[in-house]
Amino acid sequence: MGILTRATKNLSRRKTRALIVIIALTLALTMLIILPPSINAREALTRQAFNGLISTDSNLNATVTMSATEIQCDYPPFFNTSMIGSSGTSNILTQSFMNDSLYYKISLIPDVTNVIPIFDVWAVSYGPYEIYGVPVENASFQMDPTILPANITDGRNLQVGDSGVVVLDEATAKNFSVSIGGTVTLSGHNFTVVGIEGSELPQPTHGITMSLADAQAITNMTGQASAYKIFVDNIDNVNTVITRISSLDPKLQVLAGLSQLNVAEPLQNQISELTQAAQNNLNQIQDTGLLEITVAVVADVAIILFIMLYSVRERTREIGTLKSMGASNATILAQFMFEGVLLSLIAAVIAIAMGVFVVPTLSSLLLPTPVQTAVGMSQLPNGTIVLTRITEGPKPFLTGNGSNVISASITPEIMLLGLGAAMLLGALGSLYPALKAARTNPAEAMRYE
Amino acid sequence: MNDLVLKIENLTKIYKLGKREVQPLTNLSLEVEKGEFTAVMGPSGSGKTTLLNVIGCIDKASSGKIQIDNIDITRLPESKLYKIRRDKIGFIFQNFNLIPYLNARENVELAMELAGKFQGQRGERAKEFLATVGLSGREQHSPQRLSQGEQQRVAIARALAKDPAIILADEPTGNLDVTNKQEIVKMLANLNQKQGTTIIMVTHDEQVAAQTQRMLYLNDGKIIKDKQSQKDALLDSLSKSKEAY
C-alpha cells in the first residue's frame, strides 16, 4: 500500500465530490488541451491566406512596375469585305501584321531596351485553331512572363530554345485527342505536345502555343508579328518612346502600361485591406486563444487549490494522527500533492478522450473563424491587371465535398503535453494546501473537532 | 538506570491562550523504567494530556529535559523529531483516530509503512497484530463497520505494529462501555506482562488505573502522588510543613 492507494481510497470515499471536481477540472483541461492545436490550425490557415496576399501584392507591384515601362503596339484589326457567291458580300474581321522592318525601326529608338514580337494568329485566320507564337529563341521573352501560357496543368511550359514542340489548351488537346508526348500535324509539320494549358483562370487561353519561328513557318508568315512588346529603360521616357513609335506609322495602335499605375492603386489598396484583415484575424486568434488558455489554467489551479484546502481542513485530525504516527512533513506534503495531481490527471485523461471528439465543435465556439480569403492576380492579353478574389477558401483547404476543414487534431504529442500540463497544474494547485497540511501542529490537530 | 525508557527533568510547559498564559506543566520530573505500566490520573486541566503530548513529541517542552531511550528530545528539530515519533512512540487515543478510508489491516500496515518496517511482509504482520488483539477475520472491515471496542483494538494493533519503546495511551477507554473498557485494559495489561511493553496511560477511571503497576496523580501541572514508589508527595509535603510548624 503506497501513496497512490491511499490517494485513490480517499478519493473514492467521497465519490460525489470527486466526481463534481473531476467534471469541473475536465472542462478546464479540455479547453486547455484542444486550444493549442486549434489555435495552430487556425493560425496556419490565416497565415497561409496572409502569405498569399503578401505574395499577390508583391506580384502586383512587380507587374505594375514592369507594365509601366512596357509599351504594346499592334495594328487594329479591320473588316475585310469579300464576295460571297454572286449576290452578296460579307464583312470578316481581319488581322494585320507587322514586319521585321518595323521591328528594327522600333528597336533603334533611343531608350528602348528590348522588343519582343508576339505572333497570334486567330482561329478564323488559320484553320480552326489559334496559333500563338512566343519568341523562345532567346531568353529576352522572360522579361514579360505573361506572354507565356499561365496555367500549365500537365507537362511543362515552353522553354528557351524550344522548337518543334507545342503547348495545347485543354479544348484543343481534346479536339486532337492527344496528351503529353503525343504528336499533332499542322500544315504538314509534326509537333510534339509538351504541355497542357488549363482553362480555369479568367485569363483567356491560346489554342496552340509554340515558338515564334515555328508559328511563322507553318503560317508562311516569316518575319511577321501580330504585336510588339516594347520595353523602355525608364518610366520617364515612356511617353517620348510612344510618340516616336506612333510617328513611324500613324495606323499603329500604341498602348502604354502607364495607365496601369492608376488601375493598380485601388487594387493595391484592396489587397492591403485584406492583408490588414488577415493580420487582425491572426492577432485575434492569438489573443483569444491566450486569454482562454489563461482562464483554463487559472480555473484548473483554482479548483484544485480550493478542493485541496477544504480537504486539508476536513482531514485535520487525520493529518494529526499521521504525524503522531511518525509521518514526516515530506510524507504528508507528498500525500496531499499527489492527491491534487491525481485529480488533475484523471480529469486530463477524460479531457483527452473528449477532446478527440469535440475539437472541431469546441474550437469553433472558442476561437474566431480564420480568414481564408485568397486573391489571385492575372493580366488580360491587353495588359489589364485583374484580381480574382476567392472567398470560399483556396483549394488546399477544400475537401472532396468542398467544405472547409480546420484540421486541428489531438496528436500523441498534444496528449503527452496535456498530461504533463495537468500534472504540473495539479502540483501547483495543491502545493499550498499540502504545505499547510505538512505544517500542521499535531497537538493542535488532535484537539481539532 | 540502564533500563530507563523515559527520564524527565524539571519539565515546564507554558503556552499562550489568547492573552492568558497557561502553564499546564510545572517543573515536573519523572522516570519510567522499561516494562512499566503507568497510569496518569488527575482532574481535568491537571496537565495529563499535555504531559503525554510532550513525551510523544507532538508538543514541545518550554523548559526542562526529556530523554527517551537516552535521546534528549527537547533539543531535536522537527526534521529529527518525527523519527522519534515514528520509531519510539505508539499512540492510542480516546477517539481511536483510525484513518477512515483504510480498512483494519491497512491501518496497521500504514504504521509499519511509515516506520519502514517489515517491507514485503506487512500484510502478514498486520494480520498477526490484529490476531493479537482478537480481530482475526475482521482485517477487511473499514472503521465504520467496527464497534468502538474493535476500533480501539485496531488502534492498539497499530501502535504495537511499530514495536515502540513507549505506548502512550490517552484515555483509551474513555469512549467505551463497561465490557469493552475491561477488555481493552486487560489487553493492555496482558501486553505489558507478556511482551514487556512500556505503557503510559492517562485515565480518569480508578478501576482502569487499578490494573496498572504505578499510579501518578497530577494536579496543577505537578505530580502530587507516585503510588509505586510509595513516596507520597502529599504526605511528604504535609510532614515537611509540620516540621516547619
Interface residues (C-beta under 8 A of the other chain):
Chain A: M1 G2 T5 R6 K9 N10 S12 R13 R317 E318 G320 T321 L322 K323 S324 M325 G326 A327 S328 N329 T331 P442 A443 M446
Chain B: N53 G56 I58 D59 E78 S79 Y82 K83 I84 R85 R86 D87 I89 F91 F93 N97 I99 P100 Y101 L102 E106 E109 L110 A111 E113 L114 A115 R122 R158 K162
